[in-house]
Amino acid sequence: MASVTHTEFGRDTTGSQVAASFPDAVRGKTILITGGNRHGLGFSAARALASQSPRRLIIAGRSSAKVQECIDALRRDFPAVDYRPLELDLSEQKSVRASAAAVLSWDDVPAIDLVINSAAVMCVEERTLTGDGVELHLATNHIGHWLLSCLIMPKLIKAAETNAKGATRVVNVSSGSSRWGGLRWSDMNFDKKNKDLPKEEQPIEGLMMGWGYSDVADTAYIPLDGYNRSKSANVLCGIGISRHLFAKHGILGVSVHPGVINTELSRHFPEVVLDKVDDMIEAGMFYRKSFEAGSSTTLVAALDPELSVGVGESKNGAENWGSYLEDCQICDKAHARCVSSQEADRLWAYSEGVVGQEFAW
């Protein structure tokens, strides 16, 4: 079964340390990273990768100005890398399709070795449906990333033709949300009150109240619950990528919990929730990592060759279709519904229905 090379890596290991430990996995590669924001984990990962001489970094983000700010900062320190901006609004399928079409049209980018899906929205206060009729967290954090990855898959398959099996990867930056349950299958857009959901789909009331949310049972949409469901989908998506692509093409899906880092992701939190988070950190329930340590687990997921060992095999009744990592190590704390092959297949079929397109390679 999968393992990691560096068991000594942990919560304070930096992204630069990880990248320096796997230079051959970076040198000469083409890597696409979403979340082009100087204050986000996508930039932290890009900077660590740039230190090891990739051929090209494609930096994707909704704001062209913020993407260019990232590229300018990277180019100052690592001028030899070829940087390519990509405008991308993950919340709208039309934008995702246009961005994917642009990538596929780049004749000078014949192959993509790694995709790191790092962008996200978190705890948007009001329930919001996108123009495609999908709840905003799920649309942005899962559907947009999944659709982009599927649409540009021909270029990953091209890279996989010459890479070692499992070296071509899609890495989904998830969170610790997968510990708390699976998807809200009966009510994906949060129309029903929580008390009217099947028991296994209801949010954990104590958890929601601990973050400052009240009237949990009589509420339909809780911002944290919206975020949690979408991040659980990230983990299942990684499993789905492996199930669809590893055996035939050697492409691996991996997901990570990067830890708690002070980024702009929390910009939607009301003051009461921010106070609760500070209380939990002070009580030792969470540990706030440095900005650079926030990318280390993502880079283990992207670069460590040991993670491709045993994919598709079963041991003691458990299937290995890709790993979920935390603090640079394989984590077994995810809820069973978030690491289920059946749930992953269900999410894949649901996602195809949402975008109106089936994928097979």
C-alpha positions in Angstrom: 0.0 0.0 0.0 1.1 3.6 -0.4 3.5 5.2 2.0 5.7 8.3 2.1 9.4 8.6 1.6 10.1 11.1 4.5 8.4 9.9 7.7 10.3 12.7 9.5 8.3 15.4 7.7 5.6 17.0 9.8 3.4 20.0 10.4 6.2 22.5 10.4 8.0 21.2 7.3 8.1 23.9 4.6 7.1 23.6 1.0 10.6 24.5 0.0 12.0 21.6 2.1 9.7 19.2 0.4 10.4 20.5 -3.1 14.2 20.3 -2.5 13.8 16.7 -1.4 12.3 15.7 -4.8 14.1 17.8 -7.4 13.8 15.3 -10.2 10.1 15.3 -9.8 10.0 19.1 -10.5 12.9 19.8 -12.9 11.7 20.3 -16.5 8.0 19.7 -15.6 5.0 21.7 -16.6 2.7 22.4 -13.6 -0.7 24.1 -13.4 -1.7 25.6 -10.1 -5.1 27.3 -9.4 -5.4 30.0 -6.8 -3.2 32.7 -8.3 -3.2 35.0 -5.2 -0.1 36.3 -3.4 -1.8 35.5 -0.1 -3.0 32.0 -0.9 -1.5 28.5 -0.7 -1.3 28.3 -4.5 1.4 30.9 -4.5 3.2 29.2 -1.6 3.3 26.0 -3.6 4.3 27.8 -6.8 7.2 29.5 -5.1 8.5 26.2 -3.6 8.2 24.5 -7.0 9.9 27.4 -8.8 13.0 26.9 -6.7 13.6 23.5 -8.3 13.6 24.6 -12.0 10.3 23.4 -13.5 10.1 24.1 -17.2 6.8 26.0 -16.8 4.3 27.1 -14.2 0.8 27.9 -15.3 -0.8 30.2 -12.7 -4.6 30.2 -12.8 -6.9 32.6 -11.1 -10.1 34.7 -11.4 -8.3 38.1 -11.2 -5.8 38.7 -14.0 -4.1 41.4 -11.9 -3.6 39.0 -8.9 -2.3 36.3 -11.2 0.2 38.7 -12.7 1.3 39.9 -9.3 2.1 36.3 -8.4 4.1 35.8 -11.6 6.0 39.0 -11.2 7.0 38.0 -7.6 8.0 34.5 -8.8 10.0 35.9 -11.7 12.0 38.2 -9.5 13.4 35.3 -7.6 13.3 32.5 -10.2 13.6 34.2 -13.7 14.6 31.0 -15.6 11.1 29.5 -15.3 8.5 30.0 -18.0 5.4 31.5 -16.4 2.0 31.4 -18.1 -1.1 33.2 -16.7 -4.5 31.6 -17.1 -7.7 33.5 -16.3 -10.2 31.2 -14.6 -13.4 31.6 -12.7 -14.0 28.2 -11.2 -17.6 29.1 -10.1 -18.8 29.3 -13.7 -18.6 26.4 -16.1 -18.5 28.6 -19.1 -15.3 30.2 -17.8 -13.8 26.8 -16.9 -14.5 25.6 -20.5 -13.0 28.7 -22.0 -9.9 28.4 -19.8 -9.5 24.7 -20.7 -9.9 25.5 -24.4 -7.1 28.0 -24.1 -4.8 25.5 -22.4 -5.5 22.9 -25.1 -4.8 25.4 -27.8 -1.3 26.2 -26.6 0.9 24.3 -29.0 4.0 25.1 -27.1 2.6 23.3 -24.0 2.1 19.8 -25.3 1.9 18.1 -21.9 1.1 18.9 -18.3 2.7 16.9 -15.6 0.9 18.1 -12.5 -2.3 19.9 -11.7 -2.6 21.4 -8.2 -6.2 22.5 -7.5 -5.6 25.0 -4.7 -8.2 27.7 -5.2 -11.3 27.8 -2.9 -14.0 29.8 -1.3 -14.9 29.3 2.3 -18.0 30.0 4.4 -19.9 32.4 2.1 -22.5 33.9 4.5 -25.5 33.7 2.2 -26.5 30.6 0.3 -25.6 31.4 -3.3 -26.4 29.5 -6.5 -24.2 30.1 -9.5 -25.5 30.8 -13.0 -25.3 27.0 -13.5 -27.7 26.4 -10.6 -25.0 24.9 -8.3 -24.3 25.9 -4.7 -21.3 28.2 -4.7 -18.9 26.2 -2.5 -19.5 23.0 -4.5 -19.4 24.8 -7.8 -16.1 26.5 -7.1 -14.2 24.0 -4.9 -15.2 20.8 -6.6 -17.1 21.1 -9.9 -14.9 23.8 -11.4 -11.7 22.0 -10.5 -13.0 18.6 -11.6 -14.2 20.0 -14.9 -11.0 21.8 -15.6 -9.0 18.7 -14.8 -11.2 16.5 -17.0 -11.1 18.9 -19.9 -7.3 19.3 -20.0 -6.8 15.6 -19.3 -5.4 14.9 -22.9 -2.3 16.9 -21.9 -1.9 15.0 -18.7 -2.2 11.7 -20.6 0.5 13.0 -23.0 2.8 13.7 -20.0 2.0 10.2 -18.5 3.3 8.6 -21.7 6.8 9.4 -20.6 6.5 9.8 -16.9 6.9 7.0 -14.4 3.5 5.5 -13.5 1.8 7.6 -10.9 4.1 10.6 -11.4 1.5 12.5 -13.4 -1.0 13.7 -10.8 -4.0 15.8 -9.9 -3.7 17.1 -6.3 -6.8 18.5 -4.6 -6.2 20.8 -1.7 -9.1 19.8 0.6 -9.3 20.5 4.4 -10.0 18.7 7.6 -13.7 18.7 6.6 -13.7 15.1 5.5 -13.5 14.0 9.1 -17.1 15.1 9.7 -19.1 13.2 7.1 -19.9 12.8 3.5 -22.1 14.6 0.9 -25.6 15.9 1.2 -26.9 13.8 -1.6 -30.6 14.4 -0.9 -30.2 18.2 -0.9 -27.0 19.4 -2.6 -28.2 23.0 -2.9 -29.3 23.4 0.7 -33.0 23.8 0.2 -34.2 21.7 3.1 -33.9 22.3 6.8 -31.2 20.1 8.4 -33.7 18.3 10.6 -35.5 17.1 7.5 -32.4 15.4 6.0 -31.6 11.7 6.4 -29.7 11.3 9.7 -26.4 10.4 8.0 -26.5 13.6 6.0 -27.3 16.0 8.8 -24.4 18.3 9.9 -23.0 17.6 13.4 -24.8 20.1 15.5 -22.1 20.3 18.2 -19.5 21.0 15.6 -21.6 23.8 14.0 -22.4 25.4 17.3 -18.7 25.2 18.3 -18.0 27.4 15.3 -20.6 30.0 16.4 -23.6 28.8 14.3 -27.0 28.4 16.1 -30.4 27.0 15.2 -28.7 24.2 13.3 -31.6 21.8 13.1 -34.0 24.5 11.8 -31.6 26.0 9.3 -31.1 24.9 5.7 -27.8 26.5 4.9 -24.9 26.9 7.3 -21.8 28.5 5.7 -19.3 26.0 7.3 -21.5 23.1 6.3 -21.4 24.3 2.7 -17.6 24.5 2.8 -17.3 21.1 4.5 -19.4 19.3 1.9 -17.4 20.8 -1.0 -14.1 19.8 0.6 -15.3 16.3 1.2 -16.0 16.2 -2.5 -12.3 17.1 -3.1 -11.2 13.9 -1.4 -13.7 11.8 -3.3 -12.7 13.5 -6.5 -9.1 12.4 -5.9 -10.3 8.8 -5.6 -12.3 9.2 -8.7 -9.3 10.4 -10.7 -7.3 7.4 -9.7 -10.2 5.0 -10.4 -10.7 6.4 -13.9 -7.1 7.0 -15.0 -4.5 5.1 -13.0 -4.8 1.6 -14.4 -4.9 2.8 -18.1 -2.8 5.9 -18.0 -0.9 6.0 -14.7 -2.5 9.2 -13.6 -2.9 9.5 -9.8 -5.4 11.6 -7.8 -4.3 12.7 -4.3 -6.0 15.0 -1.7 -4.6 16.9 1.3 -5.5 18.8 4.4 -3.0 21.6 4.3 -3.7 22.6 7.9 -4.9 25.9 9.4 -3.0 28.9 7.8 -3.8 32.6 8.0 -4.7 33.2 4.3 -7.5 35.3 2.7 -9.7 32.2 2.6 -11.4 33.3 5.9 -12.4 36.7 4.5 -16.1 35.7 4.6 -16.1 34.8 8.3 -18.2 37.0 10.6 -16.5 38.3 13.7 -18.2 35.7 16.0 -16.8 32.8 13.9 -13.3 34.4 13.9 -13.5 34.7 17.7 -14.4 31.0 17.9 -11.5 30.0 15.7 -9.1 32.0 17.9 -10.6 30.3 21.0 -10.1 26.8 19.4 -6.5 27.6 18.5 -5.8 28.9 22.0 -7.3 25.7 23.4 -5.0 23.6 21.3 -7.7 22.2 19.0 -6.0 23.7 16.0 -2.4 24.6 15.2 -1.8 27.6 12.9 0.9 26.9 10.4 3.2 29.3 8.8 2.4 30.4 5.2 5.2 28.2 3.7 4.4 25.2 5.9 0.9 25.4 4.5 2.1 24.1 1.1 4.3 21.3 2.3 1.6 18.6 2.4 0.4 19.6 -1.0 3.9 19.1 -2.4 4.4 15.7 -0.8 1.1 14.7 -2.5 2.4 16.1 -5.8 6.0 14.8 -5.7 6.5 11.8 -3.5 6.9 8.6 -5.7 6.0 6.3 -2.8 2.3 7.5 -3.0 1.9 5.6 -6.3 2.8 2.3 -4.8 -0.1 -0.2 -4.5 -2.8 2.0 -6.1 -5.8 -0.2 -7.0 -4.8 -3.0 -4.6 -6.7 -4.1 -1.6 -5.4 -4.9 1.9 -7.5 -6.1 4.8 -10.6 -5.3 2.7 -9.6 -1.7 2.1 -9.0 -0.4 -1.4 -6.2 2.0 -2.2 -7.3 4.5 -4.9 -5.1 7.3 -3.8 -4.1 8.9 -0.6 -5.4 11.6 1.8 -2.6 13.4 3.6 -2.2 15.7 6.6 1.0 17.1 8.0 3.0 15.5 5.2 1.9 12.0 6.2 -0.9 9.7 5.1 -3.9 10.3 7.2 -6.6 7.8 8.2 -8.9 10.3 9.9 -11.3 10.9 7.1 -14.9 9.7 7.5 -15.6 6.4 5.8 -18.0 8.1 3.4 -15.2 10.4 2.2 -12.9 7.6 1.2 -15.4 5.3 -0.3 -15.0 4.1 -3.9 -18.8 3.8 -4.2 -19.2 7.4 -3.0 -16.5 8.5 -5.4 -18.2 6.8 -8.3 -21.5 8.4 -7.3 -19.9 11.9 -7.2 -18.3 11.3 -10.6 -21.7 10.5 -12.1 -23.3 13.4 -10.3 -20.6 15.8 -11.6 -21.1 14.6 -15.2 -24.8 15.3 -14.8 -24.2 18.8 -13.5 -21.9 19.7 -16.4 -23.8 17.7 -19.0 -20.8 15.8 -20.3 -19.4 12.3 -19.7 -15.7 11.7 -19.7 -13.8 8.6 -20.8 -10.2 8.3 -21.9 
